[in-house]
Amino acid sequence: MNFPAELKYTKDHEWVRVEGNEAYIGITDFAQKELGDIVYVDITTVGDEVEKEAVFGTVEAVKTVSDLFMPVTGKVLEMNKDIDSAPESVNTDPYGKGWMIKIAISNPAELSELLSADAYKALVGA
Amino acid sequence: MKTTALTQKHISLGAKMVEFAGYNMPVSYSGLNDEHMTVRNSVGVFDVSHMGEFILKGEHALDLIQKVTSNDASVLTDGKAQYSCLPNDKGGIVDDLIVYRIDAKTYMLVVNASNIDKDWNWIKQHDTWGVEMHNISEKTSLLAIQGPKAMDTLQKLTDIKLADIPYYAFAKGKFNGVDNVVISNTGYTGAGGFEIYFENEYAEKMWDNIFEAGKEFGIKPIGLGARDTLRLEMGFCLYGNDIDDTTSPIEAGLGWITKFTKDFTNRAAIEAQKQNGVSRKLVGFEMIDRGIPRHDYQLADAQGNIIGKVSSGTQSPSLNKAIGMGYVKTEFAKADTEIFVVIRDKAIKAKVTKIPFLKK
C-alpha cells in the first residue's frame, strides 16, 4: 500500500494535502481497500464550517457505508465533482483524482496533531 | 474461529477474510464488482463449506422431514432436491434449507452455518420416531461453481452428463476421481451452475483441478460479498436478514414452499395467514433518488410515516442501481408503489419492484 510522505493522515483514514491556508482531503489507500468498490461519495457540507472530527460526508461502497471525518476544522470550499461520475477513482487513485474536498483551514495549529505517513503506516500495520 | 478445509488456500490467494457464522471466510478476492461480473458472465467458485449438512435415515426419515418443514418433501424422487423452511411454533422461521432425497430412506438437509446447532436441536426435538440423524457438517466440504461456464468447466472432471441434471436435481457419483460426490444443480446466484458436496480430505485437489479446468474461461474465486450481491439481484432470501425467527413464510413471500397438503409445525397459524392475509410483506424495491439501502434502515411513506424497514440492500453490480428488500405494511406492497428509505435522516425516494430484479 502506498502512503505518500508529503501528506498528513488521521486515525480515521483520511489524508490531507496542505497548500498554504487551504487543504485537499481524501481517504487513504488502506481505507479504499477496506471499503471495496466505491459507488458514490456524498458530500453535504460544501460552504459550511466543519469542526475537526465532525462528519463532512459519507462514502458508499457496494457492501458498506462509512462516514468521512474532518481532519482539521475548516470551511468546505468545494467538492471534487469528477468523482460523482467516476467514483471508482477513489479506488484507483485515492491521493490524486480521488480527492474529495478542498477546505480553508481555520486553525493551522491543528495540523500538528495529524499523523505522518510513517505513523499512519504503523497504525494500519502496513 | 472455525476454518474450512480451504481456509489456508483463501489466505494464500490473498483473499480478504472475515468472520462469518463463526468461520474464517473469504469476503472478497479481486474485488466485489469484478467477482460478481465473473459469475454473471463466466464462472466463479465459492467455498461455502461452512454450510451445515444433516443426514436423516430410516423408515421414518420422511415423516420427520414432513413434520418440521413447510414444503412437501413427499413429492421428491431419488436425486431430487427441494427448497424449504423450518417454521417455528411462534409464526417465524427457524431456518431455510434444501432437502435432498438420496433414496426413499436417506435424505440430506443443507442448512445455514449460523443455525446448525439450532436446527439440529429443533429437528431432534420433533423426532418422535427415533430417526437416525448424522451431523456431517464438520467433515463435509461444499463448493458452489456458478456461472454460464460452470457446466463446461465441471464436465471435464466427470463422466456424469451434467446437462442431464435438471435444476434442483443432483447426481451422486465419481467426480475428479472421488466417489460419492453429490453434484447438485442448485445455487444462490441465479447464474446457473452446480454445488458439489464431498469429504474435506479432497478439498484442495478439488479446488485446484476445478481452477485448472476453468482456466480457459477465466475462472475466479468468489467471496461472500459477491455471493450477497448475486443473491440479492435474484431476490433470494438470506436468513438473518430477510427471514428470521419472527418473520412468517407468508410475509416473506415463501407461500410457494408452504404446502398445506400435509401437516407440519405451526401449520394452522400459517394457513390462517394465507387465508386472511398478513399485515406486512417482504418486497423488493429500487432506489429512484441516490442512496443505497442497508439492513435495518427505516422505510417511510410520502408523509414520513414509518411503514417498515429494509432487510437487505446493495448497489447492484449487474443493474448499476441500488436495490433492496424490506418488510412494508401490506398496503405499500404493490409494484410501483412509491416508498422512501430513511438514509442518514433523509427520506430518499424508491419504488416497490417485482423480484427478481435481474430478469433473464
Interface residues (C-beta under 8 A of the other chain):
Chain A: G36 D37 V39 Y40 D42 T58 E60 V62 K63 V65
Chain B: V27 S28 G31 L32 N33 G225 D228 T229 R290 G291 I292 R294 T314 Q315 P317 A322 R344
